[in-house]
Amino acid sequence: MSNNAGGILGDKWLQKFPVFDYIKNQTYLWEIQAHPKEDPAEHFAYEGVRNDPTITNALFIMMIIAMQQGHRFLVLANDKSSNESNATYQGREVNHQSAKGAAYIERFNDFLKRKGLPFSYVSICEEVYSIGAVHQLSLWNKNILNDLTSCNEAQWSPEDFRWCCNCPKCAFSYALIEAVTDSRFATQVVGKDLFNLTKLEDIWKRLFDPNSEKPFECVGEKRETLMALAKCKKQRLKNGEPLGILGEIPDIEFEEYLLQISPPQNIPTEHQEKLNSVLT
């Protein structure tokens, strides 16, 4: 079973993120929508930044429904980049995605065992980088990338656009799409060439510069982003296309391990073997 996390816009939200319906219909995952169909900003009269329920809240809601339905696994799709910290405070690394990381999965499952609850929390993408997931989607059905978006800003907008083209999530997602396809396709999906937008220059630098704090937590690892940008640069140089911010990226070879896909470790061996059979 999976949790439909993200903005709470009812049918409007589903229209902006059509990829979820497509994947749900092609898989055997049973989906619960843990959110009400009402925008919490209106319900609670929020002003300023909005925040969704935590992973923990979602998991407990899922457990109640899973118990009624006879399911054993609570499945989300947090990937490997969740393990990397994105800020430093008083000399201590802080990971605002810690509730999605491997350490949290282990702690949460230990809690379930101590309480005698017959569930396991599994991240289907625990052993997968974001770029690997996008790469696999492109191999499965390239056209599905037209339905992707990761923009936190666009999901709240009443407009029909799905990419704000101003935020770190749009930038990171754009880099992944271009890295596994090409600049022409990525620009068509997003609507703009984000490597040539002056207003994003600082965001790009902070996404890959190891000496800077990430501009947002829900993006890939710095090394992953750097590799995606290096791949994009190589492709653009080959095609004689303008580099934009890519001109500042060193000429390095893409590390193929980033594209590897393997099943999560905390599921039964028989399920690991089934997943491996699909991937090979």
RODO-2510 file (C-alpha; in nm, 4 decimals, decimal comma):
residues 280
     n   res          X          Y          Z
     1     m     0,0000     0,0000     0,0000
     2     s     0,1192     0,3527    -0,0643
     3     n     0,0424     0,6961     0,0720
     4     n    -0,0561     0,9736    -0,1666
     5     a     0,1504     1,2487    -0,0051
     6     g     0,1760     1,6095    -0,1165
     7     g    -0,0527     1,9067    -0,1546
     8     i    -0,4198     1,8851    -0,0672
     9     l    -0,6078     2,0149    -0,3670
    10     g    -0,8586     1,7359    -0,4233
    11     d    -0,9174     1,6669    -0,7898
    12     k    -0,7099     1,9708    -0,8833
    13     w    -0,4063     1,8122    -0,7177
    14     l    -0,4571     1,4887    -0,9100
    15     q    -0,4838     1,6852    -1,2340
    16     k    -0,1518     1,8539    -1,1646
    17     f     0,0222     1,5274    -1,0787
    18     p    -0,1257     1,2818    -1,3335
    19     v     0,1726     1,0468    -1,3131
    20     f     0,0433     0,8911    -0,9900
    21     d    -0,2756     0,7591    -1,1478
    22     y    -0,0773     0,6148    -1,4372
    23     i     0,1680     0,4297    -1,2119
    24     k    -0,1082     0,3108    -0,9772
    25     n    -0,2983     0,1598    -1,2692
    26     q     0,0135    -0,0205    -1,3929
    27     t     0,1121    -0,1733    -1,0572
    28     y    -0,0377    -0,3807    -0,7810
    29     l     0,0121    -0,1204    -0,5100
    30     w    -0,3016    -0,0372    -0,3163
    31     e    -0,3265     0,3352    -0,2526
    32     i    -0,4692     0,5293     0,0346
    33     q    -0,5091     0,9027     0,0315
    34     a    -0,4136     1,0051     0,3814
    35     h    -0,5122     1,3666     0,3231
    36     p    -0,8590     1,5219     0,3342
    37     k    -0,9884     1,6755     0,0138
    38     e    -0,9768     2,0190     0,1673
    39     d    -0,6882     2,2596     0,1441
    40     p    -0,5536     2,2836     0,5047
    41     a    -0,4553     2,6443     0,4378
    42     e    -0,8255     2,7256     0,4158
    43     h    -0,9337     2,4906     0,6946
    44     f    -0,6827     2,6232     0,9499
    45     a    -0,6563     2,9752     0,8071
    46     y    -0,2823     2,9306     0,7495
    47     e    -0,0775     3,2294     0,6438
    48     g     0,2684     3,1986     0,4919
    49     v     0,4462     2,8654     0,4604
    50     r     0,2295     2,5534     0,4614
    51     n     0,3485     2,2166     0,5837
    52     d     0,2080     1,8702     0,5196
    53     p     0,1654     1,6034     0,7895
    54     t     0,4848     1,4212     0,8747
    55     i     0,5754     1,0767     0,7475
    56     t     0,5040     0,9404     1,0953
    57     n     0,1472     1,0689     1,0922
    58     a     0,0934     0,9177     0,7494
    59     l     0,2313     0,5820     0,8611
    60     f     0,0015     0,5619     1,1638
    61     i    -0,3008     0,6480     0,9494
    62     m    -0,1925     0,3824     0,7008
    63     m    -0,1588     0,1220     0,9773
    64     i    -0,5194     0,1682     1,0854
    65     i    -0,6469     0,1182     0,7317
    66     a    -0,3984    -0,1650     0,6659
    67     m    -0,5270    -0,3534     0,9716
    68     q    -0,8805    -0,3352     0,8339
    69     q    -0,7681    -0,4503     0,4906
    70     g    -0,5301    -0,7255     0,6041
    71     h    -0,2128    -0,5676     0,4602
    72     r     0,1321    -0,6210     0,6153
    73     f     0,3549    -0,3668     0,4433
    74     l     0,3370     0,0131     0,4482
    75     v     0,5075     0,1245     0,1285
    76     l     0,6349     0,4708     0,0445
    77     a     0,8941     0,5809    -0,2089
    78     n     1,1678     0,7670    -0,0220
    79     d     1,4961     0,7342    -0,2079
    80     k     1,8637     0,7256    -0,1052
    81     s     1,9079     1,1022    -0,1110
    82     s     1,6956     1,1219     0,2050
    83     n     1,9998     1,0087     0,4037
    84     e     2,2050     1,3218     0,3267
    85     s     2,1884     1,6203     0,5620
    86     n     2,1007     1,9560     0,4143
    87     a     2,2040     2,2008     0,6860
    88     t     2,4550     2,2533     0,9658
    89     y     2,3635     2,4131     1,2981
    90     q     2,6184     2,4793     1,5739
    91     g     2,8572     2,2371     1,4095
    92     r     2,5986     1,9603     1,3931
    93     e     2,4565     1,8235     1,0683
    94     v     2,0794     1,8491     1,0401
    95     n     1,8743     1,6338     0,8035
    96     h     1,5246     1,7700     0,7459
    97     q     1,4450     1,4524     0,5512
    98     s     1,5440     1,2243     0,8384
    99     a     1,1905     1,0838     0,8595
   100     k     1,2464     0,9436     0,5113
   101     g     1,5944     0,8012     0,5639
   102     a     1,7255     0,4489     0,6247
   103     a     1,7909     0,5178     0,9945
   104     y     1,4301     0,6253     1,0478
   105     i     1,2947     0,3188     0,8653
   106     e     1,4994     0,0980     1,0989
   107     r     1,3871     0,2862     1,4103
   108     f     1,0216     0,2835     1,3071
   109     n     1,0270    -0,0910     1,2358
   110     d     1,1982    -0,1528     1,5715
   111     f     0,9125     0,0403     1,7341
   112     l     0,6550    -0,1785     1,5542
   113     k     0,8284    -0,4950     1,6790
   114     r     0,8400    -0,3698     2,0382
   115     k     0,4684    -0,2939     2,0255
   116     g     0,3866    -0,6291     1,8644
   117     l     0,2343    -0,4656     1,5567
   118     p     0,2354    -0,6924     1,2473
   119     f     0,3559    -0,4305     0,9995
   120     s     0,6732    -0,3273     0,8236
   121     y     0,7527     0,0180     0,6848
   122     v     0,9201    -0,0211     0,3469
   123     s     1,0562     0,2390     0,1085
   124     i     1,0396     0,0817    -0,2359
   125     c     1,3144     0,3245    -0,3478
   126     e     1,5409     0,2848    -0,0441
   127     e     1,8264     0,1568    -0,2643
   128     v     1,7556     0,3947    -0,5518
   129     y     1,8729     0,7465    -0,6361
   130     s     1,6250     0,9923    -0,7856
   131     i     1,8111     0,9934    -1,1149
   132     g     1,7912     0,6136    -1,1235
   133     a     1,4134     0,6256    -1,0791
   134     v     1,3724     0,8841    -1,3568
   135     h     1,6054     0,6806    -1,5783
   136     q     1,3949     0,3674    -1,5274
   137     l     1,0754     0,5599    -1,6030
   138     s     1,2317     0,6846    -1,9271
   139     l     1,3158     0,3253    -2,0265
   140     w     0,9707     0,1985    -1,9287
   141     n     0,7774     0,4718    -2,1080
   142     k     0,9534     0,7959    -2,2013
   143     n     0,6228     0,9772    -2,2481
   144     i     0,5448     0,9356    -1,8785
   145     l     0,8110     1,1992    -1,8062
   146     n     0,5699     1,4527    -1,9546
   147     d     0,3531     1,3987    -1,6470
   148     l     0,6289     1,4508    -1,3901
   149     t     0,6670     1,7470    -1,1620
   150     s     0,8151     1,8017    -0,8162
   151     c     0,7233     2,1642    -0,7677
   152     n     0,5995     2,2512    -0,4182
   153     e     0,5001     2,5990    -0,5316
   154     a     0,2990     2,4987    -0,8385
   155     q     0,0860     2,2500    -0,6458
   156     w    -0,0637     2,5329    -0,4409
   157     s    -0,1252     2,7643    -0,7342
   158     p    -0,4805     2,7905    -0,8722
   159     e    -0,3276     2,8115    -1,2196
   160     d    -0,2919     2,5055    -1,4416
   161     f     0,0894     2,5080    -1,4656
   162     r     0,2846     2,2301    -1,2936
   163     w     0,6331     2,3888    -1,2965
   164     c     0,7037     2,7252    -1,1321
   165     c     1,0606     2,7259    -1,2776
   166     n     1,1753     2,9302    -0,9777
   167     c     1,2476     2,6758    -0,7053
   168     p     1,5173     2,4172    -0,6212
   169     k     1,2809     2,1230    -0,6771
   170     c     1,1984     2,2373    -1,0295
   171     a     1,5697     2,2881    -1,0980
   172     f     1,6744     1,9475    -0,9634
   173     s     1,3921     1,7647    -1,1413
   174     y     1,4736     1,9415    -1,4672
   175     a     1,8374     1,8295    -1,4407
   176     l     1,7320     1,4669    -1,3939
   177     i     1,4963     1,4702    -1,6919
   178     e     1,7550     1,6257    -1,9227
   179     a     2,0294     1,3931    -1,7972
   180     v     1,8326     1,0814    -1,8933
   181     t     1,6916     1,2282    -2,2174
   182     d     1,8148     1,5499    -2,3823
   183     s     1,7751     1,9271    -2,3558
   184     r     1,5016     1,9468    -2,6162
   185     f     1,2833     1,6942    -2,4389
   186     a     1,3443     1,8424    -2,0917
   187     t     1,2587     2,1943    -2,2119
   188     q     0,9389     2,0632    -2,3692
   189     v     0,8380     1,8919    -2,0418
   190     v     0,9148     2,1855    -1,8107
   191     g     0,8442     2,4729    -2,0484
   192     k     1,1801     2,6512    -2,0126
   193     d     1,5524     2,5810    -2,0350
   194     l     1,6356     2,6141    -1,6661
   195     f     2,0115     2,6053    -1,7231
   196     n     1,9877     2,9408    -1,8981
   197     l     1,7754     3,1274    -1,6432
   198     t     1,9878     3,3888    -1,4653
   199     k     1,7559     3,3929    -1,1622
   200     l     1,8407     3,0271    -1,0910
   201     e     2,2201     3,0629    -1,0925
   202     d     2,2513     3,0771    -0,7126
   203     i     2,0130     2,7846    -0,6687
   204     w     2,2127     2,5706    -0,9130
   205     k     2,5381     2,6431    -0,7304
   206     r     2,3915     2,5518    -0,3932
   207     l     2,2474     2,2299    -0,5343
   208     f     2,5878     2,0902    -0,6347
   209     d     2,8486     2,2890    -0,4376
   210     p     2,9733     2,0705    -0,1473
   211     n     3,0612     2,3840     0,0515
   212     s     2,7076     2,5249     0,0432
   213     e     2,3957     2,4215     0,2276
   214     k     2,1230     2,2768     0,0117
   215     p     1,8648     2,5394    -0,0819
   216     f     1,5883     2,2897    -0,0036
   217     e     1,5799     1,9531     0,1701
   218     c     1,3721     1,7474    -0,0755
   219     v     1,6290     1,7297    -0,3531
   220     g     1,8987     1,4777    -0,4382
   221     e     2,2436     1,4358    -0,2915
   222     k     2,5020     1,6947    -0,3931
   223     r     2,7076     1,4281    -0,5726
   224     e     2,3994     1,3029    -0,7554
   225     t     2,3126     1,6543    -0,8713
   226     l     2,6712     1,7212    -0,9819
   227     m     2,6761     1,3990    -1,1834
   228     a     2,3428     1,4839    -1,3497
   229     l     2,4744     1,8288    -1,4435
   230     a     2,8002     1,6829    -1,5759
   231     k     2,6014     1,4437    -1,7942
   232     c     2,3847     1,7299    -1,9220
   233     k     2,6953     1,9361    -2,0002
   234     k     2,8546     1,6529    -2,1975
   235     q     2,5358     1,6042    -2,3988
   236     r     2,5055     1,9760    -2,4745
   237     l     2,8686     2,0072    -2,5781
   238     k     2,8207     1,7144    -2,8153
   239     n     2,5146     1,8811    -2,9695
   240     g     2,6640     2,2335    -2,9784
   241     e     2,3970     2,3746    -2,7458
   242     p     2,4308     2,6714    -2,5058
   243     l     2,5599     2,5651    -2,1647
   244     g     2,4359     2,8391    -1,9345
   245     i     2,5173     2,7432    -1,5744
   246     l     2,6605     2,4137    -1,7013
   247     g     2,9693     2,6078    -1,8090
   248     e     3,0740     2,6052    -1,4408
   249     i     3,0465     2,2273    -1,4089
   250     p     3,3783     2,0369    -1,4265
   251     d     3,4325     1,7858    -1,7051
   252     i     3,3918     1,4616    -1,5132
   253     e     3,2671     1,1179    -1,6085
   254     f     2,9173     1,0212    -1,5043
   255     e     2,9112     0,7554    -1,2312
   256     e     2,6876     0,4741    -1,3578
   257     y     2,6134     0,3365    -1,0095
   258     l     2,3655     0,6226    -0,9693
   259     l     2,1362     0,4496    -1,2183
   260     q     2,1375     0,1115    -1,0463
   261     i     1,8076    -0,0222    -0,9160
   262     s     1,7760    -0,2854    -0,6431
   263     p     1,4960    -0,3833    -0,4011
   264     p     1,4841    -0,2632    -0,0393
   265     q     1,6637    -0,4797     0,2139
   266     n     1,3877    -0,5081     0,4752
   267     i     1,1434    -0,7191     0,2732
   268     p     1,1266    -1,0991     0,2538
   269     t     1,3765    -1,2717     0,0232
   270     e     1,0964    -1,4021    -0,1998
   271     h     0,9802    -1,0454    -0,2637
   272     q     1,3363    -0,9283    -0,3303
   273     e     1,3728    -1,2064    -0,5868
   274     k     1,0475    -1,1074    -0,7582
   275     l     1,1594    -0,7442    -0,7814
   276     n     1,5034    -0,8472    -0,9095
   277     s     1,3405    -1,0628    -1,1783
   278     v     1,1582    -0,7559    -1,3104
   279     l     1,4749    -0,5461    -1,3113
   280     t     1,6989    -0,7957    -1,4905
***
